[in-house]
Amino acid sequence: MNTPSHLLPLFEPIKLGSVEIKNRIALSPMAVGDGNAEGYVTEQTIAYNVARAKGGVGLIVLGGCVSTERAWLETPYRGCYRLDIEEAVPHLRRLVDAVHACGTKIFAEPMTSFGRLGGAHGGTTQPIAPSSVPLVIPEESFPEIMTVPGGRVMPVPREITVPEIVALEDETARSTVIAQRAGFDGVEIAAHMSYLVTSFLSPLSNRRTDDYGGSFENRLRFLLNIVRKTRALVGEDYPVGVRLICNEHLAGGLSTDDCVQIGKSLEDAGVDYLSLSDGTYENQRLSVPTEDGALLEHGEPQAFKKALRIPIVVPSVHDPYLAAETVARGHADVVSLGRPLLADPEWANKTREGRVDEIRRCDRDNYCILRLMTGLRPHCKVNPEMGRESGPYPLTLRQRLRERVILTGATTAWLARLGHALHLEPH
């Protein structure tokens, strides 16, 4: 079946560094909670990613990858994958080989530290940050479907020491070698949302007075050191990208111009492409918008394209026609899809074959995100197979609730939003 001419821009190949991607459609790096207790990928990890590879995407960026022991101990999300230990290599290789068999390239996204969002998983209780500035998430900033009365104030973080900073730089760089050895086609370093690397970039969260704080150059030092150390280990030909915040949307924070300047510094340091991310946890509705192409309307991708020579990846463009127009007009080089590919793994194939009307559209209900943030594996209301590609999920929340528990009114309301039918009996 021939691709309609106005959708053809999505199916032109592109090079990210030395690696050619067969089209302009990528699976966004998302934590989907299917790693095992040791931090290894599972049959479900493979099945989930293979479904999207068979569905026609040119690139998969594997999210949920922790690149340091610190990140593994503090992760607020279940089911992450370890890039910091050699024992993970054969498990990762199975995933990579399965994706390659579908004709799709796969990159890994190393997460240095969750920073101010770091949780108590594994015994690490106090988050770390450039400065002791807690993360405050206003009630109105949570994505659609999530109601958190009064918002949320994270614990006050401990200011990280310079030796710890250097150790994290080194660990993250070494993790990219593990990814390379496992067969990943490239890496995309995480510098988005309110995680540790981004907290160093922002003057709101970085109030240091040493070489890692104060001036623009000093605040950028942590990320640039990670990039340079990575490049020194993986070589000049291995693709290295950065998932970069493109606007904090906070008074006194990083503006689009600031982020473009960061992007130019990364380009000069040898980064092969940038994948943009909008906003932070303080305004996370911007990162999971309800409007299609909201980032394009803000103008951030266009600003990056105007100032930089390397490819730019843009998220949150769900509609195939808008995605093709975005590429055709030069506003971005690749579209990165998250929720749309949860809802329909065949999004790319259906678009290529002109069957756009058959695409199962994401309803932007954010049920997937709600489950993730409440400690459950993400599922999708419009795609019941999402999260179950390898077979039925073995232990449901309903099964766990067969034990005697005490539920508050607020808890029952949340569980109802999660889609569980509750039968409460007096005791």
C-alpha positions in Angstrom: 0.0 0.0 0.0 1.5 3.4 -1.0 2.1 6.1 1.5 0.0 9.2 0.9 2.3 12.0 -0.4 1.6 14.4 2.5 2.7 11.7 5.0 5.9 10.8 3.1 8.2 13.2 5.2 7.7 10.9 8.2 9.2 8.0 6.2 12.4 9.5 4.9 15.6 8.0 6.6 17.7 10.2 8.8 21.1 9.9 10.4 21.6 10.4 14.1 25.4 10.6 14.3 26.7 7.6 12.4 23.5 5.5 12.6 20.8 5.7 10.0 17.2 5.5 11.2 14.7 4.2 8.6 12.1 6.8 9.4 11.3 9.9 11.5 9.2 8.1 14.2 10.7 7.2 17.6 9.3 5.5 20.7 9.9 7.9 23.6 11.9 6.8 26.6 9.3 5.9 29.2 9.5 3.9 32.4 7.0 1.1 31.9 7.9 -0.9 35.1 8.6 -4.3 33.7 12.2 -4.9 34.9 12.7 -7.6 37.5 14.0 -7.3 41.1 17.6 -7.5 39.9 17.2 -4.7 37.4 17.3 -6.9 34.3 15.0 -6.7 31.3 12.3 -9.4 31.2 10.3 -11.2 28.6 7.7 -8.5 29.0 10.3 -5.8 28.3 11.2 -7.6 25.1 7.6 -8.2 24.1 6.6 -4.6 24.7 9.4 -3.2 22.6 9.2 -5.7 19.9 5.5 -4.9 19.5 6.5 -1.2 18.7 9.4 -2.3 16.5 7.1 -4.5 14.5 4.6 -1.6 14.4 7.1 0.3 12.3 9.0 2.8 14.5 12.4 3.6 13.2 14.0 4.1 16.7 13.3 2.9 20.2 14.8 4.9 23.1 14.7 2.6 26.1 13.6 4.6 29.2 13.7 3.5 32.8 17.5 2.9 32.6 19.6 3.7 35.6 23.2 4.4 35.0 24.5 4.6 38.6 24.1 2.6 41.8 22.7 5.8 43.4 19.9 6.0 40.8 19.1 2.3 41.3 18.8 2.8 45.1 16.7 6.0 44.9 14.4 5.3 41.9 10.8 6.4 42.6 9.6 4.0 39.9 9.4 0.3 40.0 10.9 -2.0 37.3 13.9 0.0 36.1 16.8 -1.5 34.2 20.4 -1.4 35.4 23.0 -0.1 33.1 25.6 0.2 35.9 26.5 -3.5 36.2 28.2 -5.9 33.8 25.8 -8.7 34.8 23.0 -6.8 32.9 24.8 -7.1 29.5 23.5 -10.5 28.4 19.9 -9.6 29.4 20.1 -6.3 27.5 21.6 -8.1 24.5 18.5 -10.3 24.2 16.3 -7.2 24.0 18.6 -5.4 21.5 18.8 -8.5 19.2 15.0 -8.9 19.3 14.5 -5.2 18.3 17.2 -5.4 15.6 15.4 -8.4 14.1 12.5 -6.1 13.3 14.7 -3.6 11.4 14.5 -1.0 14.2 17.4 0.8 15.9 17.5 1.0 19.7 19.2 3.6 22.0 19.4 3.5 25.8 18.7 6.5 28.0 21.1 6.6 31.0 19.6 8.2 34.1 22.4 9.6 36.4 20.2 10.3 39.4 16.6 11.2 40.1 17.9 14.0 42.3 15.2 15.9 44.2 12.6 13.3 43.1 14.6 10.4 44.6 12.6 8.1 46.7 13.2 5.6 49.5 13.5 2.5 47.4 16.3 0.2 48.6 17.1 2.1 51.7 18.3 5.5 50.4 16.0 8.0 52.1 17.4 11.5 51.5 17.5 12.9 48.0 20.5 14.6 46.6 20.7 17.9 44.7 23.1 20.6 43.8 21.7 22.6 46.7 19.3 21.9 49.6 16.3 23.2 47.7 13.3 20.8 47.9 11.1 20.0 45.0 7.6 21.6 45.4 4.9 20.3 43.1 1.8 22.5 43.1 -1.6 20.8 43.1 -2.5 22.3 39.7 0.6 21.0 38.0 -0.2 17.4 38.1 -1.4 15.8 34.9 -5.0 15.3 34.0 -6.7 12.5 36.1 -4.3 13.0 39.1 -5.7 14.9 42.1 -3.3 15.6 44.9 -4.9 18.1 47.3 -2.4 20.7 48.4 0.2 19.4 46.0 3.3 17.7 47.1 6.5 18.8 48.9 9.4 16.4 48.5 12.0 15.9 51.3 14.7 18.5 51.6 17.7 17.1 49.6 21.3 16.9 50.8 23.8 19.0 48.8 25.9 16.7 46.9 29.7 17.0 47.3 32.2 17.5 44.6 33.7 14.0 44.9 30.2 12.6 44.6 29.6 14.7 41.5 32.7 13.4 39.8 31.9 9.8 40.8 28.4 10.2 39.2 30.0 11.6 36.0 32.3 8.7 35.8 29.6 6.1 36.5 27.3 7.5 33.9 30.0 7.5 31.3 30.9 3.9 32.2 27.2 2.9 31.8 27.2 4.0 28.2 30.1 1.5 27.6 27.9 -1.2 29.1 25.1 -0.1 26.7 27.5 -0.1 23.8 28.7 -3.6 24.7 25.1 -4.8 24.9 24.6 -3.8 21.3 22.6 -0.6 21.7 23.0 1.6 18.6 23.5 4.8 20.7 22.7 6.5 24.0 20.5 9.5 25.0 21.7 11.1 28.2 18.8 12.2 30.5 18.9 16.0 31.2 15.2 16.7 31.5 12.3 17.3 34.0 13.5 17.9 37.6 16.1 15.1 37.8 19.7 15.7 39.0 21.3 16.8 35.8 18.6 19.4 35.1 18.7 20.6 38.7 22.4 21.6 38.1 21.4 23.5 35.0 18.7 25.6 36.6 19.5 28.7 38.7 16.4 28.0 40.8 17.7 24.7 42.1 21.5 25.3 41.8 22.7 27.8 44.4 26.3 26.5 44.6 29.3 28.8 44.8 31.9 26.4 43.6 32.9 25.2 40.1 29.5 23.5 39.6 27.3 26.5 40.4 26.8 30.3 39.8 27.6 31.1 36.2 26.0 29.6 33.2 29.3 27.8 32.4 29.6 26.3 35.9 26.0 25.1 36.0 26.5 23.4 32.7 29.8 21.7 33.9 28.1 18.5 35.3 26.3 17.7 32.0 29.2 18.7 29.8 31.6 16.5 31.8 29.2 13.5 31.5 29.1 14.1 27.7 32.9 14.5 27.3 33.7 11.5 29.5 31.1 9.4 27.6 32.6 10.4 24.2 36.1 9.6 25.5 34.9 6.0 26.3 32.6 5.1 23.5 34.5 6.7 20.7 33.8 9.4 18.1 31.5 7.3 15.9 29.0 6.1 18.6 25.8 8.2 18.6 25.4 10.3 21.8 22.3 12.3 22.2 20.8 14.3 25.1 17.2 14.5 26.2 17.2 18.2 27.2 14.8 20.5 28.9 13.8 23.2 26.5 12.0 25.6 28.9 11.4 25.5 32.6 8.4 27.9 32.4 9.2 29.1 35.9 10.0 32.7 36.9 13.8 33.0 37.2 14.3 29.6 35.7 15.7 28.4 32.4 14.1 30.1 29.4 14.0 28.9 25.8 17.0 31.1 25.0 18.9 29.6 27.9 18.1 26.1 26.8 19.1 26.8 23.2 22.4 28.1 24.5 22.9 24.9 26.5 22.1 23.0 23.2 24.7 24.9 21.3 27.3 24.1 24.0 26.3 20.4 23.7 26.6 20.5 19.9 30.1 22.0 20.3 31.0 19.2 22.7 30.1 16.6 20.1 26.5 15.6 20.9 24.8 14.1 17.8 21.2 15.2 18.4 18.9 16.7 21.0 15.5 15.3 22.1 13.4 18.1 23.6 11.4 17.8 26.8 9.1 20.6 28.0 8.7 21.8 31.6 9.6 20.2 35.0 7.7 18.4 37.7 6.7 21.8 39.0 4.5 22.2 35.9 4.4 18.6 34.6 1.2 19.1 32.7 3.4 20.7 30.1 5.3 17.5 29.6 2.1 15.4 29.2 -0.1 18.0 27.4 -3.7 17.5 26.5 -3.3 19.6 23.4 -1.6 18.1 20.3 1.5 19.9 19.2 1.6 22.2 22.2 5.4 22.5 22.2 5.3 23.6 18.5 2.9 26.3 19.4 5.2 27.5 22.2 8.0 27.7 19.5 10.8 25.9 21.3 11.6 23.4 18.6 11.7 26.1 16.0 14.2 28.1 18.1 16.5 25.0 18.4 16.3 24.3 14.7 17.2 27.9 13.9 20.2 27.9 16.2 21.6 24.4 15.8 22.8 22.1 13.0 22.3 18.7 14.7 18.9 16.9 14.5 16.1 17.9 16.9 13.5 15.4 18.2 10.2 16.8 19.3 7.6 15.0 21.6 3.8 15.2 21.9 2.8 15.4 18.3 0.1 12.7 18.2 -1.6 13.4 14.9 0.1 11.8 11.9 -0.7 14.8 9.6 0.7 17.3 12.1 3.7 15.1 12.6 4.4 14.9 8.9 3.9 18.7 8.6 6.3 19.3 11.5 9.1 17.4 9.7 8.2 18.8 6.2 8.4 22.4 7.5 11.7 21.8 9.2 10.4 22.4 12.7 11.9 19.1 13.9 13.7 16.2 12.4 12.1 13.3 14.3 8.8 13.0 16.2 9.0 11.1 19.5 5.8 9.3 20.5 5.0 8.1 24.0 1.3 7.7 24.9 0.3 7.3 21.2 2.4 4.2 20.9 1.0 2.8 24.2 -2.4 3.1 22.7 -1.5 1.7 19.3 1.9 0.0 18.6 0.9 0.0 14.9 0.8 3.8 14.7 3.7 4.0 12.3 2.6 1.1 10.0 -0.9 2.4 9.8 0.4 5.9 9.0 2.7 4.6 6.3 -0.1 2.6 4.7 -2.5 5.5 4.7 -4.7 3.9 7.3 -4.7 6.9 9.7 -8.4 6.5 10.4 -7.7 3.0 11.9 -5.2 4.3 14.5 -6.4 3.7 18.0 -6.0 7.2 19.4 -4.6 8.0 22.9 -7.4 9.6 24.8 -4.9 11.7 26.9 -6.6 10.4 30.0 -3.2 9.7 31.6 -4.3 6.5 33.2 -0.9 5.1 32.2 0.9 7.8 34.2 -1.5 7.5 37.2 -0.6 3.8 37.5 3.1 4.5 37.2 3.0 7.1 39.9 1.0 4.9 42.3 3.5 2.1 42.1 1.8 0.0 39.4 2.9 -1.1 36.0 1.4 1.2 33.3 -1.6 0.0 31.4 -3.7 1.7 28.8 -7.5 2.1 28.8 -7.8 2.1 25.0 -5.3 -0.7 24.5 -5.9 -3.6 27.0 -2.8 -5.5 25.7 -0.4 -2.7 26.7 1.7 -4.0 29.6 0.6 -7.5 28.9 2.3 -8.2 25.6 4.1 -11.3 26.9 0.9 -12.6 28.6 -1.4 -11.7 31.5 0.0 -9.6 34.4 0.5 -12.3 37.1 -0.6 -10.3 40.2 -3.3 -7.7 40.0 -4.1 -5.1 42.6 -7.5 -6.7 43.0 -5.8 -10.0 44.0 -3.6 -8.2 46.5 -6.7 -6.5 48.0 -8.1 -10.0 49.0 -6.1 -9.5 52.1 -7.7 -7.6 54.9 -6.8 -3.9 54.5 -8.1 -0.6 55.8 -9.1 1.8 53.1 -9.9 5.5 53.5 -12.5 7.3 51.4 -9.7 9.0 49.4 -8.1 5.6 48.8 -11.3 4.1 47.5 -11.7 7.0 45.1 -8.2 6.6 43.7 -8.7 2.9 43.3 -11.9 3.5 41.5 -10.1 5.9 39.1 -7.6 3.0 38.5 -10.5 0.9 37.2 -10.9 -1.5 40.1 -14.3 -2.6 41.3 -14.1 -2.7 45.1 -16.4 -4.7 47.4 -16.1 -3.4 50.9 -17.4 -5.4 53.9 -17.7 -4.2 57.5 -15.5 -5.9 60.1 
